[in-house]
Amino acid sequence: MTLESELRAEHVAHLDLSGFSTATRDTAVRTVIARMRTEKHNVCLVTTNEKLVGIFTDRDILTKVIDIPDVLDQPIESVMTANPVTATADMSAADALRLMQKGHFRNLPVLDK
């Protein structure tokens, strides 16, 4: 069996999907960063009423926060990526990797129906 065929056969739901923090869109950026650091995660999923509305990653810290200290007290929605591309739990790992490659991102939220 080749790596490609294994990735096509493996569904995203079977992967470890527990490595993320969560916050609501009005949570302060500094609070989100502290939570990510404490929980040792490099991504935070931003939700409203249990619906995904955004994503904030360690890359966002480097590109949107680090040189602008005033942003630390703003809500996370001011620096998050709104309406991120998502995967479904029944999607193959190969298809999820293609989405990530096409979009040039390292994190892909997986939504359950």
PyMOL commands that set and color helices and strands:
alter all, ss='L'
color gray80, all
select helices_A, chain A and resi 3-9+12-14+29-39+58-65+69-73+76-78+93-103
alter helices_A, ss='H'
color red, helices_A
select strands_A, chain A and resi 21-24+43-48+51-57+81-82+87-88+110-111
alter strands_A, ss='S'
color yellow, strands_A
deselect
rebuild
show_as cartoon
